[in-house]
Amino acid sequence: MSPFRAYRIFEENGKSAGRFVELSLDDLDPGEVVIQTHYSSVNYKDALAATGAGKVIRRFPCVGGIDVSGVVASSSDARFKAGDQVLVTGYDMGVARDGGYAEFVRIPADWVVQLPPGLSLFDAMALGTAGFTAALAIHRLEQNDLSPDKGKVIVTGATGGVGSLAINMLSQLGYHVVATTGKDSEHEFLKSIGANEILPRSSIDLTSKRPLEKPLWAGALDSVGSDTLAWLARTMQQDGAIASFGNAAGVELHTTVFPFILRGVKLLGVDSAATLMPLRKQMWQRLAGDLRPKALAQISNSVSFEKLPEVFPKMLRSEIRGRTVIEIGIKH
Ligand SMILES: NC(=O)c1ccc[n+]([C@@H]2O[C@H](COP(=O)([O-])OP(=O)(O)OC[C@H]3O[C@@H](n4cnc5c(N)ncnc54)[C@H](OP(=O)(O)O)[C@@H]3O)[C@@H](O)[C@H]2O)c1
């Protein structure tokens, strides 16, 4: 096989630095399945990894990219054969093991998911870790008795990848969705993908010291963490449930126990990367079925592989709306 392009992240002078390199298959971590990449995507974690803004990389050098979709080029594992359309998200990809920002990916067979009927390889990356996380969050909330008749569901970080996909999925399931955003220019977009109400971030008092406030939400999906998550906890309805997956504003959480012991509020953690395969497959079936976002094309855009490094700083500055798919092998 001739050399192929990859975006590899190095540690130089104590800092992360990503650049395009030529690799051969033997340069990649071992694995039973070789995938010819069609698409990858950019998640918040990818931006942290590539820029060093967050210490998420555990092994240098490392090909970036926590997501990939493509076609199996070869497999020494009987579960996969050349020509299969597949996707991989999470595990150690792009942080401790060579990931999806390469024209070929070599990966353990245990991490590979067959592309479910109803999704294209492009769709799989328009969803990617973000869509998978939104699905997991909804699933966890449903398992904890959330249903549309219980009340409003709030989504924070609404214009982000997870947030915008979650809004569209929840709207399709019949929920009354409230979207919080820091982007005043995106209210119409959020309504067009299913938000019933918009709550501008500037209108929320994050500084209140009251342990409980007016109960507003039956469910919450939180991309933001920190003071926003504490505010969610004190504004949940009786028996409300929060799916916590994000830390866009920070990792600390200062709250009291009152939402939990006086209102029965449930705080549910979501870890997409380590999701076990049976649940992983179930979620991808749902993403191709009842959770498939009808506004997926509106929420996603694609850029060429060459433009990948331009996306990371924009994402960290919160200048991106929805999902960014990276065209690696195939043009959309
Ligand atoms: N646990 C998991 O398995 C998992 C999986 C995927 C993602 N995540 C995490 O979930 C979060 C969202 O990921 P993503 O890929 O959707 O990222 P993203 O596309 O960058 O979205 C994050 C959104 O959060 C909002 N935001 C950014 N900075 C903020 C701040 N300082 N205060 C309040 N809101 C802020 C912005 O939305 P608005 O401008 O609309 O407010 C932004 O679009 C990230 O923290 C990511 O690491 C976790």
The ligand as an SDF file (V2000), in Angstrom:
LIG
                    3D

 48 52  0  0  0  0  0  0  0  0999 V2000
  -19.4450   12.6400   27.9480 N   0  0  0  0  0  0  0  0  0  0  0  0
  -19.3160   12.3300   26.6800 C   0  0  0  0  0  0  0  0  0  0  0  0
  -19.2450   11.1620   26.2920 O   0  0  0  0  0  0  0  0  0  0  0  0
  -19.2610   13.4360   25.6660 C   0  0  0  0  0  0  0  0  0  0  0  0
  -19.4640   13.1830   24.3080 C   0  0  0  0  0  0  0  0  0  0  0  0
  -19.5210   14.2790   23.4210 C   0  0  0  0  0  0  0  0  0  0  0  0
  -19.3050   15.5590   23.8910 C   0  0  0  0  0  0  0  0  0  0  0  0
  -19.0330   15.7440   25.2190 N   0  0  0  0  0  0  0  0  0  0  0  0
  -18.8520   17.1030   25.7520 C   0  0  0  0  0  0  0  0  0  0  0  0
  -20.0670   17.7940   25.5440 O   0  0  0  0  0  0  0  0  0  0  0  0
  -19.7940   19.1660   25.2750 C   0  0  0  0  0  0  0  0  0  0  0  0
  -20.4040   19.5330   23.9250 C   0  0  0  0  0  0  0  0  0  0  0  0
  -19.6970   18.8620   22.9000 O   0  0  0  0  0  0  0  0  0  0  0  0
  -19.9030   19.3070   21.3770 P   0  0  0  0  0  0  0  0  0  0  0  0
  -19.0920   18.4000   20.5440 O   0  0  0  0  0  0  0  0  0  0  0  0
  -21.3550   19.4960   21.1230 O   0  0  0  0  0  0  0  0  0  0  0  0
  -19.1850   20.7540   21.4290 O   0  0  0  0  0  0  0  0  0  0  0  0
  -19.5550   22.0870   20.6460 P   0  0  0  0  0  0  0  0  0  0  0  0
  -20.1240   21.7590   19.3120 O   0  0  0  0  0  0  0  0  0  0  0  0
  -18.3840   22.9720   20.7430 O   0  0  0  0  0  0  0  0  0  0  0  0
  -20.7550   22.6860   21.5400 O   0  0  0  0  0  0  0  0  0  0  0  0
  -20.5590   23.2550   22.8000 C   0  0  0  0  0  0  0  0  0  0  0  0
  -21.5630   24.3840   22.9710 C   0  0  0  0  0  0  0  0  0  0  0  0
  -21.5470   24.7950   24.3390 O   0  0  0  0  0  0  0  0  0  0  0  0
  -21.8200   26.1870   24.4090 C   0  0  0  0  0  0  0  0  0  0  0  0
  -20.7330   26.8140   25.1450 N   0  0  0  0  0  0  0  0  0  0  0  0
  -19.4080   26.8860   24.7690 C   0  0  0  0  0  0  0  0  0  0  0  0
  -18.6910   27.5350   25.6990 N   0  0  0  0  0  0  0  0  0  0  0  0
  -19.5590   27.8660   26.6910 C   0  0  0  0  0  0  0  0  0  0  0  0
  -19.4320   28.5610   27.9240 C   0  0  0  0  0  0  0  0  0  0  0  0
  -18.2430   29.0290   28.3450 N   0  0  0  0  0  0  0  0  0  0  0  0
  -20.5440   28.7270   28.6810 N   0  0  0  0  0  0  0  0  0  0  0  0
  -21.7270   28.2530   28.2910 C   0  0  0  0  0  0  0  0  0  0  0  0
  -21.9290   27.5890   27.1120 N   0  0  0  0  0  0  0  0  0  0  0  0
  -20.8480   27.4100   26.3310 C   0  0  0  0  0  0  0  0  0  0  0  0
  -21.9430   26.7090   22.9880 C   0  0  0  0  0  0  0  0  0  0  0  0
  -23.3170   26.6830   22.6180 O   0  0  0  0  0  0  0  0  0  0  0  0
  -24.2290   28.0280   22.5660 P   0  0  0  0  0  0  0  0  0  0  0  0
  -23.3830   29.1120   21.9700 O   0  0  0  0  0  0  0  0  0  0  0  0
  -25.4030   27.6510   21.7320 O   0  0  0  0  0  0  0  0  0  0  0  0
  -24.5960   28.3460   23.9910 O   0  0  0  0  0  0  0  0  0  0  0  0
  -21.2230   25.6360   22.1800 C   0  0  0  0  0  0  0  0  0  0  0  0
  -21.6930   25.5720   20.8690 O   0  0  0  0  0  0  0  0  0  0  0  0
  -18.2680   19.3170   25.3470 C   0  0  0  0  0  0  0  0  0  0  0  0
  -17.9090   19.7100   26.6580 O   0  0  0  0  0  0  0  0  0  0  0  0
  -17.7640   17.9040   25.0750 C   0  0  0  0  0  0  0  0  0  0  0  0
  -16.4910   17.6730   25.5940 O   0  0  0  0  0  0  0  0  0  0  0  0
  -19.0070   14.7200   26.0930 C   0  0  0  0  0  0  0  0  0  0  0  0
  1  2  1  0
  2  3  2  0
  2  4  1  0
  4  5  1  0
  4 48  2  0
  5  6  2  0
  6  7  1  0
  7  8  2  0
  8  9  1  0
  8 48  1  0
  9 10  1  0
  9 46  1  0
 10 11  1  0
 11 12  1  0
 11 44  1  0
 12 13  1  0
 13 14  1  0
 14 15  2  0
 14 16  1  0
 14 17  1  0
 17 18  1  0
 18 19  2  0
 18 20  1  0
 18 21  1  0
 21 22  1  0
 22 23  1  0
 23 24  1  0
 23 42  1  0
 24 25  1  0
 25 26  1  0
 25 36  1  0
 26 27  1  0
 26 35  1  0
 27 28  2  0
 28 29  1  0
 29 30  1  0
 29 35  2  0
 30 31  1  0
 30 32  2  0
 32 33  1  0
 33 34  2  0
 34 35  1  0
 36 37  1  0
 36 42  1  0
 37 38  1  0
 38 39  2  0
 38 40  1  0
 38 41  1  0
 42 43  1  0
 44 45  1  0
 44 46  1  0
 46 47  1  0
M  CHG  2   8   1  16  -1
M  END
$$$$
